Amino acid sequence: MKKILIVEDETILSEVLEKKLKMAGYKTETAVNGEEGLAKIRAEKFDLVLLDILMPKMNGFELMRTLKEEGILNKQPIMVFKQLFKQPFK
């Protein structure tokens, strides 16, 4: 089973992504910020990392920069996404 890490600080978006990916047959893990995501990437191998850019503690660019410096970036597939709207439509 393919394993995907979702690094996203918006709980609702993270939960929706996790639910959809599990329904599609993927194993998922989540991280609420870049620091937590970095720790998980260092600890285990993921088939894909879905990475938000705007996050507290360590943003997506900082996380990728650290992975590049550690030689992990070229071994870890990462898909970057950015929410266009932080507030839900009413």
C-alpha positions as CSV (number, residue, x, y, z in Angstrom):
1,M,0.0,0.0,0.0
2,K,1.4,3.4,-1.0
3,K,2.0,5.8,1.9
4,I,1.3,9.6,1.7
5,L,2.2,12.3,4.2
6,I,-0.1,15.3,4.3
7,V,1.7,18.4,5.8
8,E,-1.1,20.9,6.3
9,D,-2.0,23.2,9.2
10,E,-5.6,23.7,8.2
11,T,-7.4,20.8,10.0
12,I,-10.5,20.7,7.7
13,L,-8.4,20.5,4.6
14,S,-6.1,17.9,6.1
15,E,-9.0,15.8,7.2
16,V,-10.7,16.0,3.7
17,L,-7.5,15.0,1.9
18,E,-6.8,12.2,4.4
19,K,-10.4,10.8,4.0
20,K,-10.3,10.9,0.2
21,L,-6.8,9.3,0.0
22,K,-7.8,6.5,2.4
23,M,-11.0,5.9,0.3
24,A,-8.7,5.6,-2.7
25,G,-6.6,2.9,-1.0
26,Y,-3.7,4.9,0.3
27,K,-2.2,4.8,3.8
28,T,-1.9,8.3,5.2
29,E,-0.2,10.2,7.9
30,T,-0.5,13.9,8.8
31,A,1.7,16.7,10.2
32,V,0.3,20.0,11.3
33,N,3.4,22.1,10.5
34,G,6.8,21.9,8.7
35,E,8.7,20.9,11.8
36,E,6.5,17.9,12.4
37,G,6.5,17.0,8.7
38,L,10.3,17.2,8.6
39,A,10.6,14.8,11.6
40,K,8.3,12.3,9.9
41,I,10.1,12.5,6.6
42,R,13.4,11.9,8.4
43,A,12.0,8.9,10.3
44,E,10.3,7.0,7.5
45,K,9.9,6.8,3.7
46,F,6.8,8.1,2.0
47,D,5.7,7.5,-1.5
48,L,4.5,11.1,-1.7
49,V,4.4,14.2,0.5
50,L,1.6,16.7,0.0
51,L,3.0,19.9,1.3
52,D,1.3,23.2,2.1
53,I,3.5,26.3,1.8
54,L,2.0,28.7,4.4
55,M,2.3,27.0,7.8
56,P,3.5,28.0,11.3
57,K,6.9,27.1,12.8
58,M,8.4,26.0,9.5
59,N,6.8,26.8,6.1
60,G,6.9,24.6,3.1
61,F,9.9,26.4,1.5
62,E,11.9,26.1,4.6
63,L,11.1,22.4,4.9
64,M,12.2,21.8,1.2
65,R,15.3,23.8,1.8
66,T,16.2,21.7,4.8
67,L,15.5,18.4,2.9
68,K,17.7,19.7,0.0
69,E,20.6,20.5,2.4
70,E,20.3,17.0,3.9
71,G,20.2,15.3,0.5
72,I,16.7,14.0,1.0
73,L,14.8,16.2,-1.4
74,N,16.0,14.4,-4.5
75,K,14.8,11.0,-3.0
76,Q,11.4,12.2,-1.8
77,P,8.5,13.0,-4.2
78,I,6.8,16.2,-3.0
79,M,3.7,17.9,-4.4
80,V,3.3,21.4,-3.2
81,F,-0.1,23.0,-2.9
82,K,-1.4,26.4,-1.7
83,Q,-4.9,27.2,-0.7
84,L,-6.2,30.2,-2.6
85,F,-8.8,30.9,0.1
86,K,-8.1,30.6,3.8
87,Q,-11.7,31.3,4.7
88,P,-14.5,29.0,3.6
89,F,-17.2,30.4,1.3
90,K,-20.4,31.5,3.0
